[in-house]
Amino acid sequence: ERLRAAGLPILGKTNLDEFAMGSSTEFSAYGPTRNPWDLSRIPGGSGGGSAAAVAAFEAPLAIGTDTGGSIRQPAAVTGSVGVKPTYGGVSRYGLIALASSLDQAGPVARTVRDAAALHELIGGHDPRDSTSLPDPVGDLLGATDAGDLRGLRVGVVRELSGEGYQAGVEASFAASLDLLRSAGAEVVEVSCPNFVHALAAYYLILPAEASSNLAKFDGMRFGLRVEPTEGPVTAERVMAATRGAGFGDEVKRRIILGTYALSAGYFDAYYGSAQQVRTLIQRDFAAAFEQVDLLVSPTTPTTAFPLGERVDDPLAMYLTDVATIPANLAGVPGISVPSGLSDDGLPVGFQALAPVREDARLYRVGAVLERLLDEQRGHRLLSDAPTLSAASVQEVSR
């Protein structure tokens, strides 16, 4: 509604993993989306279609939803900008819920400035969303005008590096840190010890909430309806036939895991324990933000992997989101900015995380890093072109 009110046309729908369950956009009824940088590789997930459309210049802007990194991770592996706003900063009204306490809509764009403009358009309070924050989204576009980062203290998360991180990814990240220092930022190392448990906690909380949210797709109220081919047509058998035919393997895997975690005998041991870990992760963020203004890390441990490589290895697939998941568990905002190419010639993302309601800090550091990288390459920055703000769009419309 807000995009249309600003005069922006909706071009179409983009592909995604079924019910946003996946990290590669291979789990879709429409087939996989491919990475514009290398068509044999994944574009990230679950929002790979949005990132691929923007990276391939099929659209200047897109919207995604980030439950555990599904905006930032595809942005990183396709060389685009992706932002997960503060939880409640953009309305979730109308979204098909995956995990209600984690889901957050946000912008995908080719420049930090365009992402800020789109975020300002879609952000702000919505009375139809009970989790919507009452405060305005703020001057995000203005934050991208920062000339330097003097006075900003940046914390490198110790737990989001090392084993499992591709050498080219770490080299690109280190080079970006040097640029932040050159812009006046103070860079220090910060420890968030409970981040190592984030992946495990996430893959109990998310399936549990997904199991509950997807219960309505039962052949009675929403979507597909499949009746059993043999035997009596009872409500229970229609539900079983519908869900068996209508859900893909990854969705079934997570529903089964979530239902098990919520069952009477295991609720406290699994779901309850995962929520306790979530609290510890939130405390890690709070402690870290007492020391620094922003936390940074590589967005993903590796660049885009080949299509089909991890389809049969769910754990390897889940590890793709190890650096992005903590932000969703704590509700803090995060951004992924392209930081160059790895040694394999594929894009690398630089992630920054800010305290709740401090989304503008992300755009400040992202815009400065983007400008410095572009100056380093000797290119004209795309964001020097006319801004896709609401005012300019309306002027063009007139």
C-alpha positions in Angstrom: 0.0 0.0 0.0 2.7 2.4 0.9 4.8 1.7 -2.2 1.8 2.2 -4.5 0.9 5.4 -2.7 4.4 6.6 -3.5 3.9 5.8 -7.1 6.1 2.7 -7.3 4.8 -0.1 -9.6 4.8 -3.7 -8.3 6.5 -5.6 -11.1 5.7 -9.2 -9.9 6.4 -11.9 -7.4 9.8 -13.5 -6.9 10.8 -17.0 -6.1 11.6 -18.3 -2.6 12.1 -21.5 -0.7 8.7 -23.0 0.2 7.2 -21.1 3.2 10.6 -19.4 3.4 12.2 -22.7 4.7 15.6 -22.9 3.1 18.9 -21.2 2.6 19.4 -21.6 -1.2 16.0 -21.1 -3.0 16.2 -24.7 -4.1 13.1 -25.8 -2.1 10.5 -24.2 -4.3 7.5 -25.6 -6.2 8.7 -23.5 -9.1 12.2 -24.9 -9.2 15.5 -23.3 -8.1 16.5 -19.7 -8.7 20.0 -19.2 -10.0 22.7 -16.7 -9.0 23.2 -14.0 -11.7 27.0 -14.2 -11.0 27.2 -17.9 -11.9 24.1 -19.7 -13.0 25.4 -23.0 -11.6 25.2 -21.6 -8.1 22.6 -20.8 -5.5 21.4 -17.1 -5.0 21.0 -17.7 -1.3 17.7 -18.2 0.5 15.0 -18.2 1.4 14.6 -14.9 -0.5 16.9 -15.7 -3.4 14.4 -14.5 -6.0 14.4 -11.0 -4.6 18.2 -10.7 -4.4 18.7 -12.4 -7.9 16.1 -10.0 -9.5 17.9 -7.0 -8.1 21.4 -8.3 -8.8 20.5 -9.1 -12.4 19.1 -5.6 -12.9 15.6 -7.0 -13.5 14.3 -4.7 -10.8 15.9 -1.8 -9.0 14.3 -2.7 -5.6 12.7 -5.7 -4.0 11.2 -6.7 -0.7 12.2 -9.8 1.3 11.5 -11.3 4.7 14.3 -12.1 7.1 13.6 -14.9 9.7 17.2 -16.1 10.2 19.0 -14.2 7.4 16.8 -14.6 4.4 17.3 -11.0 3.2 21.0 -10.6 4.3 22.3 -14.0 3.2 21.0 -13.8 -0.4 22.2 -10.2 -0.6 25.7 -11.3 0.4 26.0 -14.0 -2.2 24.5 -12.0 -5.0 26.4 -8.7 -4.4 23.3 -6.7 -3.4 22.3 -4.7 -0.3 19.9 -6.4 2.1 18.5 -5.0 5.4 16.7 -6.7 8.3 15.0 -3.8 10.2 14.5 -3.8 13.9 11.8 -6.3 14.8 8.5 -4.4 14.5 10.0 -1.6 12.4 8.2 -2.7 9.2 4.7 -4.1 9.3 4.3 -7.9 9.1 0.6 -7.5 8.3 -0.2 -9.7 5.2 2.9 -11.8 5.4 2.5 -15.6 5.6 4.0 -16.3 8.9 6.9 -18.7 9.3 8.1 -18.0 12.8 6.2 -15.0 14.1 8.7 -13.9 16.8 11.5 -13.9 14.2 10.0 -12.8 10.9 10.8 -9.3 9.6 10.2 -7.7 6.2 12.9 -5.4 4.8 14.4 -3.9 1.6 16.7 -5.4 -1.0 18.5 -2.9 -3.3 21.7 -2.3 -5.3 22.9 0.6 -3.1 22.7 1.5 0.5 21.0 4.7 -0.3 18.2 3.0 -2.3 17.7 0.5 0.5 17.4 3.4 3.0 14.8 5.1 0.7 12.8 1.9 0.4 13.0 1.2 4.1 11.6 4.7 4.9 8.7 4.1 2.5 7.6 0.8 4.0 8.6 1.4 7.6 6.7 2.9 10.5 3.8 2.0 12.7 0.9 -0.1 11.4 -2.1 -0.5 13.8 -3.0 -3.8 12.0 0.2 -5.4 13.3 0.2 -6.0 17.1 4.1 -6.2 17.1 4.5 -2.9 15.1 6.7 -0.4 16.9 4.9 2.9 17.7 7.8 5.2 16.9 8.6 6.5 13.4 11.3 4.9 11.3 13.5 8.0 11.4 15.7 9.7 8.8 17.4 6.7 7.3 18.2 8.5 4.0 19.9 11.3 5.9 22.2 8.8 7.6 23.6 7.8 4.2 25.0 11.3 3.8 27.7 10.7 6.5 31.1 11.7 5.3 33.1 9.6 7.8 32.8 7.3 10.8 34.6 9.4 13.4 33.3 8.7 16.9 32.0 5.3 15.9 33.2 2.3 17.9 32.9 -1.0 15.9 33.0 -4.4 17.5 34.3 -7.5 15.5 32.4 -10.5 16.9 35.1 -13.1 17.8 32.7 -16.0 17.5 31.7 -15.2 13.9 35.0 -16.0 12.3 37.6 -18.7 12.1 36.8 -22.4 11.4 34.4 -22.9 8.6 34.9 -19.4 7.1 36.3 -19.3 3.6 39.7 -17.7 3.3 38.6 -15.2 0.6 35.6 -14.2 2.7 37.8 -13.4 5.7 40.3 -11.5 3.6 37.5 -9.4 2.1 36.1 -8.7 5.6 39.6 -7.7 6.9 40.0 -5.3 4.0 36.6 -3.7 4.8 37.7 -3.3 8.4 40.8 -1.4 7.2 38.5 0.9 5.3 36.3 1.6 8.3 39.5 2.5 10.3 40.5 4.9 7.5 37.2 6.6 7.8 37.8 7.2 11.5 36.0 4.3 13.2 37.6 2.6 16.2 37.6 -1.2 15.6 37.9 -3.5 18.6 37.2 -7.2 19.1 34.1 -8.2 21.1 33.1 -11.6 22.5 29.5 -12.8 22.4 30.0 -16.3 23.9 26.4 -17.5 23.5 26.4 -16.9 19.7 27.8 -20.4 19.3 24.5 -21.8 20.5 22.3 -19.5 18.2 22.0 -22.0 15.4 20.8 -24.8 17.7 18.3 -22.6 19.5 17.0 -21.2 16.2 16.4 -24.6 14.8 14.2 -25.5 17.7 12.3 -22.1 18.0 11.7 -21.7 14.3 10.3 -25.3 13.6 8.1 -25.0 16.7 6.5 -21.7 15.6 6.3 -23.0 12.0 4.5 -26.1 13.1 1.9 -23.9 14.8 1.6 -21.4 12.0 1.3 -24.0 9.3 -1.4 -25.9 11.1 -4.1 -23.9 9.3 -3.0 -25.3 5.9 -5.2 -28.4 6.5 -7.3 -28.7 3.4 -10.3 -27.3 5.2 -9.6 -23.5 5.5 -6.7 -22.5 3.3 -5.1 -23.4 0.0 -4.8 -26.9 -1.4 -7.4 -29.7 -0.7 -6.5 -33.3 -1.5 -8.9 -36.2 -0.7 -7.7 -39.7 0.0 -8.0 -42.0 -3.1 -9.1 -45.0 -1.0 -11.2 -45.5 2.1 -13.6 -43.1 3.9 -13.3 -39.3 3.4 -12.9 -38.2 7.0 -11.5 -34.8 8.2 -8.4 -36.5 9.6 -7.7 -38.3 6.3 -8.3 -35.2 4.2 -5.8 -33.3 6.4 -3.2 -36.1 6.1 -3.6 -36.3 2.3 -3.5 -32.5 1.8 -0.5 -31.9 4.0 1.3 -34.9 2.6 0.9 -33.7 -1.0 1.0 -30.0 -0.4 4.2 -29.7 1.7 7.7 -30.3 0.3 10.4 -32.3 2.1 12.1 -29.4 3.9 8.7 -28.1 5.2 7.8 -31.6 6.4 11.1 -32.0 8.1 10.7 -28.8 10.1 7.0 -29.4 11.0 7.9 -32.8 12.4 10.9 -31.4 14.3 8.7 -28.5 15.6 5.8 -30.7 16.6 8.2 -33.0 18.5 9.8 -30.1 20.3 6.4 -28.8 21.4 5.1 -32.2 22.6 4.2 -32.6 26.2 7.2 -34.7 27.2 9.9 -32.6 25.5 8.6 -29.0 25.6 10.8 -27.9 28.5 13.8 -29.9 27.4 13.8 -28.5 23.9 11.7 -25.5 23.2 11.9 -24.2 26.7 15.7 -24.6 26.8 16.0 -22.9 23.3 14.1 -19.9 24.6 16.5 -19.7 27.6 19.4 -19.7 25.2 17.7 -16.9 23.2 17.6 -14.8 26.4 21.4 -15.4 26.8 22.0 -14.3 23.2 20.0 -11.1 23.9 22.1 -10.4 27.0 25.3 -10.9 24.9 24.0 -8.2 22.5 23.1 -5.9 25.4 26.6 -6.3 26.9 28.3 -5.8 23.6 26.4 -2.6 22.8 27.5 -1.2 26.1 31.1 -1.4 24.7 30.5 -0.6 21.0 28.1 1.2 18.7 27.9 -1.6 16.1 28.8 -5.2 15.7 30.3 -6.5 12.5 31.1 -9.9 10.8 31.1 -11.6 7.4 27.5 -12.1 6.4 28.0 -15.7 5.3 30.9 -18.1 6.0 31.3 -18.9 2.3 30.4 -17.6 -1.1 27.5 -19.1 -3.1 27.8 -22.8 -3.3 26.8 -25.0 -6.4 23.2 -25.9 -6.9 22.4 -29.3 -5.4 25.6 -29.5 -3.3 23.8 -29.3 0.1 20.2 -30.4 -0.7 20.8 -33.8 1.0 22.8 -32.3 3.9 20.4 -30.2 6.0 23.0 -29.4 8.6 25.5 -28.0 6.1 22.6 -26.0 4.6 21.6 -24.6 8.0 25.2 -23.5 8.8 25.0 -21.0 5.9 23.0 -18.8 8.3 25.3 -19.1 11.3 26.3 -15.4 11.3 22.8 -13.9 10.5 20.6 -15.9 13.0 21.6 -14.1 16.2 20.1 -10.8 15.0 16.7 -12.5 14.6 16.8 -14.1 18.0 17.4 -10.7 19.6 15.3 -8.5 17.3 18.2 -6.2 16.4 18.6 -4.7 12.9 21.2 -5.9 10.5 22.6 -5.0 7.0 24.6 -6.8 4.4 26.7 -4.6 2.1 28.8 -6.0 -0.8 32.4 -5.9 0.2 34.1 -7.2 -2.9 34.9 -10.5 -4.4 36.4 -13.6 -2.9 39.3 -15.5 -4.4 36.8 -17.5 -6.4 35.4 -14.4 -8.1 32.1 -14.4 -6.3 30.5 -11.7 -4.1 31.2 -11.4 -0.4 28.9 -9.6 2.1 29.9 -7.4 5.1 27.4 -7.5 7.9 26.7 -4.8 10.5 24.3 -5.2 13.5 23.0 -2.3 15.6 21.0 -1.9 18.8 17.2 -2.1 18.6 15.7 1.1 16.9 19.1 2.2 15.8 18.7 1.2 12.1 20.2 4.6 11.0 23.6 3.5 12.2 23.5 0.6 9.7 22.9 3.0 6.9 25.7 5.3 8.0 28.4 2.6 8.2 27.0 0.9 5.1 27.1 4.1 3.0 30.6 5.0 4.0 31.9 1.5 3.3 30.2 1.4 0.0 31.6 4.8 -1.0 35.2 3.9 0.1 35.0 0.5 -1.8 33.8 2.3 -4.9 36.5 5.0 -4.7 39.1 2.2 -4.2 37.9 0.6 -7.5 37.8 4.0 -9.3 34.1 3.7 -10.0 31.4 6.3 -9.8 29.0 5.4 -7.0 25.6 4.4 -8.2 24.0 6.1 -5.2 25.3 9.5 -6.6 22.5 9.1 -9.1 19.0 10.5 -8.3 17.6 8.9 -5.2 14.6 6.7 -5.2 12.9 8.6 -2.4 9.2 9.0 -2.1 9.5 12.7 -3.1 11.5 12.0 -6.2 9.2 9.2 -7.3 6.2 11.4 -6.9 7.9 14.2 -8.8 8.6 11.8 -11.7 5.0 10.6 -11.6 3.8 14.2 -11.9 
